Amino acid sequence: MEPIPAAPLERYVTDDVRQMRAYPEQPPIIPHSIEGYQLSVNANRCLSCHKRENSLGTGAPMISITHYMTRDAQMLADVSPRRYFCTQCHVPQADTEQLVKNTFTDMADMGAETAGEQ
């Protein structure tokens, strides 16, 4: 029962450079640190920059309009409660080794032609 030192925490990529998505409908990764961000029923620090009415002044990308819809596609004036907890889909990018071997190949690298190339 000897204590074992904890593994060092991963380093998050904090360069604020938006990454290309690997596949359609992939939630974008978070290109900055969210350490210390409050994300609870009463507060969501992400929305202070990314909410529609705040994004122009902050320069942050606006959250998708789908975040303002109910599951029945009704538009809401504010963020839908089911889309309020950002980190259920979006994660910060960490500079780590792959945990599982990945053989994913982007469609652009598979020789797929884009519209108009034919």
ZITAMO-V260065 format. One record per pair of residues at least 12 apart in sequence whose C-alpha atoms are under 8 Angstrom apart, sorted by sequence separation. I is the first residue (numbers start at 0). J is the second residue. D is the distance in whole Angstrom. If there is no record, write none. Layout:
BEGIN
{{I J D} {I J D}}
END
This chain:
BEGIN
{{17 29 8} {18 30 8} {49 61 5} {50 62 6} {66 78 6} {67 79 5} {69 81 8} {17 30 6} {49 62 6} {66 79 6} {16 30 6} {15 30 5} {67 82 8} {14 30 6} {15 31 5} {66 82 6} {13 30 6} {14 31 6} {66 83 8} {12 30 6} {13 31 4} {12 31 6} {13 32 6} {11 31 8} {12 32 7} {11 32 7} {43 83 8} {45 85 8} {43 84 8} {39 84 8} {38 84 7} {33 91 7} {32 91 7} {29 89 6} {31 91 7} {28 89 5} {29 90 6} {30 91 6} {31 92 8} {26 88 6} {27 89 6} {28 90 5} {29 91 4} {30 92 6} {26 89 6} {28 91 6} {29 92 6} {28 92 6} {12 91 7} {11 91 7} {12 92 6} {11 92 6} {12 93 6} {11 93 4} {12 94 6} {10 93 6} {11 94 6} {22 105 7} {9 93 6} {10 94 6} {21 105 6} {9 94 7} {10 95 7} {9 95 6}}
END
